[in-house]
Every structure is written in C-alpha cells, then in structure tokens.
Amino acid sequence: MSNNYPSNKPRDVVLSEAKAFVDQYYSEHVEPTFDATDSTKATDGITKTADGVTKATDATKPRAQRWDEIEAEIASTGTYTHTFDELDYGAKLAWRNSNRCIGRLFWKTLKMLDFRAIQTEQEFLDGLYTHLKTAERRSKIRSTISVFPPAGNAQGAPVFRIENYTLLMYAGYQSERSETIIGDPKNVEFTKRCKDLGWNAGGGQQPSQEPGNFDLLPVVYSINGGPAKWHQIPESQVSEVPITHPEHKWFEELRLRWYKLPVISHMTLDIGGIEYPAAPFNGWYMLDEVLPETLAMIIDIISCQSSPIALDSTVALLFGKKKLFWS
C-alpha cells in the first residue's frame, strides 16, 4: 500500500463491494456480447494521449480470470486497479443510480476522462482544463466526468480532493457595515474560505479590483490530505452566457450572466469498493435550475439599482412567465 491519502475501507469491505461490482459489470455489460474466441480480448494494454487522458486499447477478460486477478491484488495490497472499461462502466453506473438527477436518463452518453496515471500537481490542473474543453466542444455541452487517482492506490499516485461544490462558482461578499451582499449569496462562506487562503477579487495575491457580482472563485484543492491550495481558472477559459428577457429590454442593463457548465466537484466517486476523491462531473443546466441559482443575485442587483418594476414584480416575471432567456 502506498503512503498517499488512504482509503478508509477495510479489506473485506473492498473485496465484497468489488465482487458485487464485477458481477454486475459482466452480467450487464460484458457477457451479452463477449466472444471467448476473440484473442484481442486477452490483452490489457492502455495508451496515453497528448493531453494526459488514458485510453483503452483492450477488450475484457473472462469473468473468472478477471476476478482471480482482483482477488489476488486485494489480498496483496488491500486495493485493486480498475481497467479502463470497468472505470468507464462504473462512472456511467454511478450517474444512472443518481436518483435526484433528471439527466441520468442519458447515462450511456457520459464521456469519461481517465487521469489516474497523473503524477504531478500541474497534471491535475491541466486535467481540469481538459475537462472544461471536452465538456464544451463546438458550442455543445457533453456530459463528462474526469477521474483522478483513487485513495490508497498502490501505484503511489498523488490523491487530490476538491473543496468547491462546483468547479465554477461566483464569489459572494458580505458587507461589514450592512446586510448587503455582492455576488452569489450562497457562496459567502466559501468566499471567506478562499480569502483566508490568500485569494482576492481578480484572482491575485493582492486586491486588483473591486468585488463584483460575477467574480470567479478559485479551485480549492488538497494533495494527499495536505494543506489546501488554490488555483484561479482564467475567465478566458470559462464560457458564460448573458441572461436576458424577450419582453423587458431593461433587463439587459443588469448585465446578468451565468457560467455554462455545472461541474459538480466535491463528491467522491465510489466504484466497486474503490474511492476516487477527485472526480468532477458535469451535465447541463435546465432553465428551472438556472432560475433558483440566479434569483437571489438578481434581487440583490435590482435592489441596488433603479428599476422600472418592483422586486415582487420581478419574482413574478421570472417564475410566473418563465420567459427568462439565456443563450
């Protein structure tokens, strides 16, 4: 076992969960189409692309052979390594089992980026940028998950954990003299956390601009359970869309916008007893999700400006007619 960030699961639990996963993987995904006479299924090679993403070049071994390998590896190290295809299926399965996510109906289309082979902090950050680029190709959003090294891996790879609820977040600033909030109210506490780590509006070590409504917060992460660090993703790497209304042109004067990709980044991916602490995942926003996300900010912004309509009319406008556009 490596001395990186450990897994908290006992060996017998890993073995039990691995067996359940392997049985489901073969029953659902492999055996209906498995051809034991195909010699290409006996190889286990992988390749690495220029952007650091691991891609499979193999098919799958027979169930009994594969289970013998896993069982022996767990007995020796307390953990085991998923093949690319197992990881891909496990990530899709995790989305399929997410009962609160309406997008899970499209679980088979999930794009999995395999970053388990990274060895450095820079490769981790590069992987986050690769995720953003992959999730938005040709102005279309693709559901994507990036999987970084698992806890307690036997290869000695560094284990990362991301604190942000979502990879992209707007700062929220609470005034010391009043109850006024600039930016996203739900991120006030996390913004304080970022400032305690040395971050300031504008993404620098020193204040470079006045706090704004749409300041992108940094990615806060740790390596092997160590002290938290932060990295600022430049605005040039983030796609944002304006929020407008087809009937009320004054709405454009508020200059409202929102980031295009909701990348959930604080959750641990658990596949067959193996925990992946860093596995950012994105689907796509629906209108009914954007409205609750932005309503508090809209009310705060309008309350600080002269507006043709009252706040209660604004709420009715946004939720009653639902004609808010973002495109």
BELZIDA-V152983 format. One record per residue. N is the residue number from 1. RES is the residue in three letters. OMEGA is omega in radians with two decimals (999 if undefined). D_CENTER is the distance of its C-alpha to the mean C-alpha in whole Angstrom. Layout:
BEGIN
n->{N & N}
res->{RES & RES}
omega->{OMEGA & OMEGA}
d_center->{D_CENTER & D_CENTER}
END
This chain:
BEGIN
n->{1 & 2 & 3 & 4 & 5 & 6 & 7 & 8 & 9 & 10 & 11 & 12 & 13 & 14 & 15 & 16 & 17 & 18 & 19 & 20 & 21 & 22 & 23 & 24 & 25 & 26 & 27 & 28 & 29 & 30 & 31 & 32 & 33 & 34 & 35 & 36 & 37 & 38 & 39 & 40 & 41 & 42 & 43 & 44 & 45 & 46 & 47 & 48 & 49 & 50 & 51 & 52 & 53 & 54 & 55 & 56 & 57 & 58 & 59 & 60 & 61 & 62 & 63 & 64 & 65 & 66 & 67 & 68 & 69 & 70 & 71 & 72 & 73 & 74 & 75 & 76 & 77 & 78 & 79 & 80 & 81 & 82 & 83 & 84 & 85 & 86 & 87 & 88 & 89 & 90 & 91 & 92 & 93 & 94 & 95 & 96 & 97 & 98 & 99 & 100 & 101 & 102 & 103 & 104 & 105 & 106 & 107 & 108 & 109 & 110 & 111 & 112 & 113 & 114 & 115 & 116 & 117 & 118 & 119 & 120 & 121 & 122 & 123 & 124 & 125 & 126 & 127 & 128 & 129 & 130 & 131 & 132 & 133 & 134 & 135 & 136 & 137 & 138 & 139 & 140 & 141 & 142 & 143 & 144 & 145 & 146 & 147 & 148 & 149 & 150 & 151 & 152 & 153 & 154 & 155 & 156 & 157 & 158 & 159 & 160 & 161 & 162 & 163 & 164 & 165 & 166 & 167 & 168 & 169 & 170 & 171 & 172 & 173 & 174 & 175 & 176 & 177 & 178 & 179 & 180 & 181 & 182 & 183 & 184 & 185 & 186 & 187 & 188 & 189 & 190 & 191 & 192 & 193 & 194 & 195 & 196 & 197 & 198 & 199 & 200 & 201 & 202 & 203 & 204 & 205 & 206 & 207 & 208 & 209 & 210 & 211 & 212 & 213 & 214 & 215 & 216 & 217 & 218 & 219 & 220 & 221 & 222 & 223 & 224 & 225 & 226 & 227 & 228 & 229 & 230 & 231 & 232 & 233 & 234 & 235 & 236 & 237 & 238 & 239 & 240 & 241 & 242 & 243 & 244 & 245 & 246 & 247 & 248 & 249 & 250 & 251 & 252 & 253 & 254 & 255 & 256 & 257 & 258 & 259 & 260 & 261 & 262 & 263 & 264 & 265 & 266 & 267 & 268 & 269 & 270 & 271 & 272 & 273 & 274 & 275 & 276 & 277 & 278 & 279 & 280 & 281 & 282 & 283 & 284 & 285 & 286 & 287 & 288 & 289 & 290 & 291 & 292 & 293 & 294 & 295 & 296 & 297 & 298 & 299 & 300 & 301 & 302 & 303 & 304 & 305 & 306 & 307 & 308 & 309 & 310 & 311 & 312 & 313 & 314 & 315 & 316 & 317 & 318 & 319 & 320 & 321 & 322 & 323 & 324 & 325 & 326 & 327}
res->{MET & SER & ASN & ASN & TYR & PRO & SER & ASN & LYS & PRO & ARG & ASP & VAL & VAL & LEU & SER & GLU & ALA & LYS & ALA & PHE & VAL & ASP & GLN & TYR & TYR & SER & GLU & HIS & VAL & GLU & PRO & THR & PHE & ASP & ALA & THR & ASP & SER & THR & LYS & ALA & THR & ASP & GLY & ILE & THR & LYS & THR & ALA & ASP & GLY & VAL & THR & LYS & ALA & THR & ASP & ALA & THR & LYS & PRO & ARG & ALA & GLN & ARG & TRP & ASP & GLU & ILE & GLU & ALA & GLU & ILE & ALA & SER & THR & GLY & THR & TYR & THR & HIS & THR & PHE & ASP & GLU & LEU & ASP & TYR & GLY & ALA & LYS & LEU & ALA & TRP & ARG & ASN & SER & ASN & ARG & CYS & ILE & GLY & ARG & LEU & PHE & TRP & LYS & THR & LEU & LYS & MET & LEU & ASP & PHE & ARG & ALA & ILE & GLN & THR & GLU & GLN & GLU & PHE & LEU & ASP & GLY & LEU & TYR & THR & HIS & LEU & LYS & THR & ALA & GLU & ARG & ARG & SER & LYS & ILE & ARG & SER & THR & ILE & SER & VAL & PHE & PRO & PRO & ALA & GLY & ASN & ALA & GLN & GLY & ALA & PRO & VAL & PHE & ARG & ILE & GLU & ASN & TYR & THR & LEU & LEU & MET & TYR & ALA & GLY & TYR & GLN & SER & GLU & ARG & SER & GLU & THR & ILE & ILE & GLY & ASP & PRO & LYS & ASN & VAL & GLU & PHE & THR & LYS & ARG & CYS & LYS & ASP & LEU & GLY & TRP & ASN & ALA & GLY & GLY & GLY & GLN & GLN & PRO & SER & GLN & GLU & PRO & GLY & ASN & PHE & ASP & LEU & LEU & PRO & VAL & VAL & TYR & SER & ILE & ASN & GLY & GLY & PRO & ALA & LYS & TRP & HIS & GLN & ILE & PRO & GLU & SER & GLN & VAL & SER & GLU & VAL & PRO & ILE & THR & HIS & PRO & GLU & HIS & LYS & TRP & PHE & GLU & GLU & LEU & ARG & LEU & ARG & TRP & TYR & LYS & LEU & PRO & VAL & ILE & SER & HIS & MET & THR & LEU & ASP & ILE & GLY & GLY & ILE & GLU & TYR & PRO & ALA & ALA & PRO & PHE & ASN & GLY & TRP & TYR & MET & LEU & ASP & GLU & VAL & LEU & PRO & GLU & THR & LEU & ALA & MET & ILE & ILE & ASP & ILE & ILE & SER & CYS & GLN & SER & SER & PRO & ILE & ALA & LEU & ASP & SER & THR & VAL & ALA & LEU & LEU & PHE & GLY & LYS & LYS & LYS & LEU & PHE & TRP & SER}
omega->{-3.14 & 3.14 & 3.09 & -3.12 & -2.97 & 2.97 & -3.12 & -3.05 & 3.05 & -3.08 & -3.11 & 3.08 & 3.10 & -3.12 & -3.13 & -3.12 & 3.09 & -3.13 & 3.13 & -3.13 & -3.12 & 3.12 & 3.13 & 3.13 & -3.12 & -3.11 & -3.07 & -2.86 & -2.97 & -2.94 & 3.09 & -3.11 & -3.04 & 3.12 & -3.06 & -3.12 & -3.10 & -3.06 & -3.13 & -3.11 & -3.13 & 3.13 & -3.09 & -3.09 & 3.03 & 3.09 & -3.12 & -3.10 & -3.09 & -3.13 & 3.04 & -3.12 & 3.10 & 3.12 & -3.11 & 3.00 & -3.07 & 2.93 & -2.98 & 3.11 & 3.06 & -3.03 & -3.08 & 3.14 & -3.11 & -3.14 & 3.09 & 3.12 & -3.11 & -3.12 & 3.13 & -3.13 & 3.11 & 3.12 & -3.08 & -2.99 & -3.07 & 3.14 & 3.05 & -3.07 & 3.08 & 2.93 & 3.11 & -3.08 & 3.07 & 3.14 & 3.14 & 3.12 & -3.13 & 3.10 & 3.09 & -3.14 & 3.12 & 3.11 & 3.13 & -3.10 & 3.14 & -2.98 & -3.08 & -3.10 & -3.13 & -3.12 & -3.09 & 3.08 & -3.10 & -3.02 & -3.10 & -3.09 & -3.08 & 3.07 & -3.13 & 3.07 & -3.04 & 3.13 & -3.10 & -3.06 & -3.10 & -3.10 & -3.04 & 3.09 & -3.14 & 3.09 & 3.07 & 3.14 & 3.08 & 3.12 & 3.10 & 3.10 & 3.10 & 3.10 & -3.11 & -3.13 & -3.11 & -3.08 & 3.14 & 3.12 & 3.13 & 3.09 & 3.09 & -3.12 & 3.09 & 3.08 & -3.02 & 3.00 & 3.08 & -3.07 & 3.13 & -3.01 & -3.13 & 3.07 & 3.09 & -3.11 & -3.07 & -3.12 & -3.14 & 3.13 & 3.13 & -3.13 & -3.09 & 3.02 & -3.12 & -3.13 & -3.08 & 3.01 & 3.00 & -3.08 & 3.12 & -3.12 & 3.03 & -3.13 & 3.02 & -3.07 & 3.09 & 3.12 & 3.13 & -3.07 & -3.13 & 3.12 & -3.12 & 3.09 & 3.04 & 3.14 & -3.03 & -3.07 & -3.07 & -3.11 & -3.11 & -3.10 & 3.14 & 3.07 & 3.07 & 3.11 & 3.14 & 3.14 & 3.08 & 3.13 & 3.11 & 3.13 & 3.05 & 3.10 & -3.07 & 3.03 & -3.10 & 3.08 & 3.10 & 3.11 & -3.09 & 3.14 & 3.08 & 3.10 & -3.13 & -3.12 & -3.04 & 3.06 & 3.13 & 3.09 & 3.12 & 2.97 & 3.12 & -3.04 & 3.07 & -3.14 & 3.13 & 3.11 & -3.12 & -3.11 & -3.11 & 3.04 & 3.06 & 3.12 & -3.13 & 3.01 & -3.10 & 3.11 & -3.13 & -3.13 & -3.06 & 3.09 & 3.07 & -3.12 & 3.11 & 3.08 & -3.09 & 3.09 & -3.05 & -3.07 & -3.07 & -3.07 & 3.13 & -3.11 & -3.12 & -3.12 & 3.12 & 3.12 & 3.12 & 3.09 & 3.10 & 3.12 & -2.97 & -3.01 & 3.01 & -3.05 & 3.10 & -2.95 & -3.06 & -3.04 & 3.08 & 3.07 & -3.10 & -3.13 & 3.05 & 3.12 & 3.14 & -3.11 & 3.09 & -3.07 & 3.11 & 3.14 & -3.11 & -3.05 & 3.03 & 2.90 & 3.08 & 3.14 & 2.91 & -3.08 & -3.11 & 3.06 & -3.11 & -3.10 & 3.09 & -3.14 & -2.98 & -3.01 & -3.10 & 3.12 & -3.13 & -3.14 & 3.13 & -3.12 & -3.12 & -3.12 & 3.14 & -3.10 & 3.01 & -3.03 & 3.13 & -3.11 & -3.13 & -3.10 & -3.12 & 3.07 & 3.12 & 3.13 & 3.11 & 3.14 & -3.06 & -3.04 & -3.14 & -3.11 & -3.14 & 3.13 & 3.07 & -3.13 & 2.87 & -3.04 & 999}
d_center->{27 & 26 & 26 & 22 & 20 & 21 & 20 & 22 & 23 & 27 & 28 & 29 & 26 & 24 & 27 & 27 & 24 & 24 & 27 & 26 & 23 & 25 & 28 & 25 & 24 & 27 & 29 & 26 & 25 & 28 & 31 & 32 & 32 & 32 & 35 & 37 & 39 & 37 & 37 & 34 & 32 & 33 & 31 & 28 & 27 & 24 & 24 & 22 & 21 & 22 & 18 & 18 & 16 & 18 & 20 & 22 & 26 & 27 & 27 & 28 & 31 & 33 & 31 & 34 & 34 & 30 & 30 & 33 & 31 & 28 & 31 & 32 & 29 & 28 & 32 & 32 & 29 & 27 & 24 & 24 & 22 & 20 & 21 & 19 & 20 & 20 & 16 & 15 & 17 & 16 & 12 & 14 & 16 & 13 & 12 & 16 & 17 & 14 & 17 & 16 & 14 & 17 & 15 & 15 & 18 & 17 & 15 & 18 & 16 & 13 & 12 & 11 & 11 & 13 & 13 & 15 & 18 & 17 & 20 & 19 & 17 & 18 & 16 & 13 & 13 & 14 & 11 & 9 & 12 & 12 & 9 & 10 & 13 & 13 & 11 & 14 & 17 & 20 & 19 & 17 & 14 & 13 & 10 & 8 & 7 & 7 & 9 & 11 & 14 & 15 & 17 & 21 & 21 & 24 & 24 & 23 & 20 & 18 & 16 & 13 & 11 & 9 & 11 & 9 & 8 & 6 & 6 & 9 & 12 & 16 & 18 & 21 & 24 & 27 & 30 & 33 & 36 & 34 & 32 & 30 & 27 & 25 & 22 & 19 & 21 & 18 & 17 & 21 & 20 & 17 & 19 & 22 & 20 & 19 & 22 & 24 & 22 & 24 & 21 & 23 & 23 & 23 & 21 & 24 & 26 & 28 & 28 & 28 & 28 & 29 & 26 & 25 & 23 & 20 & 19 & 16 & 15 & 14 & 11 & 13 & 13 & 15 & 17 & 19 & 19 & 21 & 21 & 18 & 18 & 16 & 15 & 16 & 14 & 17 & 18 & 19 & 16 & 14 & 16 & 17 & 20 & 23 & 24 & 27 & 30 & 32 & 35 & 35 & 35 & 35 & 31 & 30 & 32 & 29 & 27 & 24 & 21 & 17 & 14 & 13 & 10 & 8 & 4 & 4 & 4 & 7 & 8 & 10 & 10 & 14 & 16 & 20 & 20 & 18 & 15 & 12 & 11 & 8 & 6 & 2 & 3 & 6 & 9 & 12 & 14 & 17 & 20 & 20 & 17 & 17 & 21 & 20 & 17 & 20 & 23 & 24 & 23 & 26 & 28 & 28 & 28 & 31 & 33 & 33 & 35 & 38 & 37 & 39 & 38 & 37 & 34 & 35 & 36 & 32 & 30 & 33 & 32 & 28 & 28 & 32 & 32 & 28 & 29 & 26 & 25 & 22 & 22}
END
